[in-house]
Amino acid sequence: MNNEGLNRTSHVVEDPTQENEAPLRVNVDVLKQRLIEQKRKDKVKRTIILSTLLVSLGALTVLTY
């Protein structure tokens, strides 16, 4: 049985420069603004889909009578 593949995957190379780096800070206000913008876009998409559905239904109703 060959352990070469097992040894290769279990060997972790550590980089000493990564240990000294400070963790990056996250700006919460930016994340909140992105969330608000995403919700606004989703609301516009839902409104467009609902409007299209209602207009299509209305047009079909008018055409059948």
GROMACS elastic network, one bead per residue, 0.5 to 0.9 nm:
[ bonds ]
;  ai    aj funct       b0    kb
    2     5     6  0.73859   500
    2     6     6  0.83523   500
    3     6     6  0.51817   500
    3     7     6  0.60714   500
    3     8     6  0.85217   500
    4     7     6  0.51938   500
    4     8     6  0.60847   500
    4     9     6  0.87581   500
    5     8     6  0.51137   500
    5     9     6  0.63256   500
    5    10     6  0.86605   500
    6     9     6  0.54145   500
    6    10     6  0.61856   500
    6    11     6  0.86560   500
    7    10     6  0.52610   500
    7    11     6  0.61321   500
    8    11     6  0.55132   500
    8    12     6  0.86767   500
    9    12     6  0.77354   500
   14    17     6  0.89329   500
   14    18     6  0.83256   500
   15    18     6  0.57466   500
   15    19     6  0.74131   500
   16    19     6  0.55533   500
   16    20     6  0.73077   500
   17    20     6  0.56871   500
   17    21     6  0.69519   500
   18    21     6  0.55111   500
   18    22     6  0.88043   500
   19    22     6  0.82897   500
   21    24     6  0.87663   500
   22    25     6  0.89350   500
   26    29     6  0.89142   500
   26    30     6  0.84064   500
   26    31     6  0.82481   500
   27    30     6  0.55638   500
   27    31     6  0.67057   500
   27    32     6  0.89637   500
   28    31     6  0.50859   500
   28    32     6  0.61496   500
   28    33     6  0.86050   500
   29    32     6  0.50637   500
   29    33     6  0.61447   500
   29    34     6  0.86369   500
   30    33     6  0.50986   500
   30    34     6  0.62337   500
   30    35     6  0.86490   500
   31    34     6  0.50934   500
   31    35     6  0.61996   500
   31    36     6  0.86744   500
   32    35     6  0.50340   500
   32    36     6  0.62115   500
   32    37     6  0.86520   500
   33    36     6  0.50753   500
   33    37     6  0.61827   500
   33    38     6  0.85875   500
   34    37     6  0.50969   500
   34    38     6  0.61035   500
   34    39     6  0.86140   500
   35    38     6  0.50930   500
   35    39     6  0.61904   500
   35    40     6  0.85898   500
   36    39     6  0.51658   500
   36    40     6  0.61833   500
   36    41     6  0.87065   500
   37    40     6  0.50263   500
   37    41     6  0.62307   500
   37    42     6  0.86515   500
   38    41     6  0.51054   500
   38    42     6  0.61925   500
   38    43     6  0.86138   500
   39    42     6  0.50471   500
   39    43     6  0.61251   500
   39    44     6  0.86640   500
   40    43     6  0.50886   500
   40    44     6  0.62905   500
   40    45     6  0.87061   500
   41    44     6  0.51368   500
   41    45     6  0.62410   500
   41    46     6  0.87081   500
   42    45     6  0.50654   500
   42    46     6  0.62185   500
   42    47     6  0.85991   500
   43    46     6  0.51541   500
   43    47     6  0.61401   500
   43    48     6  0.86534   500
   44    47     6  0.50533   500
   44    48     6  0.61638   500
   44    49     6  0.86289   500
   45    48     6  0.51953   500
   45    49     6  0.61969   500
   45    50     6  0.85835   500
   46    49     6  0.51662   500
   46    50     6  0.60469   500
   46    51     6  0.84562   500
   47    50     6  0.51777   500
   47    51     6  0.59771   500
   47    52     6  0.84761   500
   48    51     6  0.51253   500
   48    52     6  0.60472   500
   48    53     6  0.85280   500
   49    52     6  0.51602   500
   49    53     6  0.61579   500
   49    54     6  0.86790   500
   50    53     6  0.50758   500
   50    54     6  0.61843   500
   50    55     6  0.85993   500
   51    54     6  0.51534   500
   51    55     6  0.60688   500
   51    56     6  0.84678   500
   52    55     6  0.51859   500
   52    56     6  0.60304   500
   52    57     6  0.85190   500
   53    56     6  0.51627   500
   53    57     6  0.61400   500
   53    58     6  0.85670   500
   54    57     6  0.50831   500
   54    58     6  0.60622   500
   54    59     6  0.85421   500
   55    58     6  0.50054   500
   55    59     6  0.60544   500
   55    60     6  0.85780   500
   56    59     6  0.50873   500
   56    60     6  0.61726   500
   56    61     6  0.85511   500
   57    60     6  0.51663   500
   57    61     6  0.61572   500
   57    62     6  0.86954   500
   58    61     6  0.50485   500
   58    62     6  0.62117   500
   58    63     6  0.86260   500
   59    62     6  0.51423   500
   59    63     6  0.61380   500
   59    64     6  0.86755   500
   60    63     6  0.51117   500
   60    64     6  0.62081   500
   60    65     6  0.89498   500
   61    64     6  0.53603   500
   61    65     6  0.67550   500
   62    65     6  0.56014   500
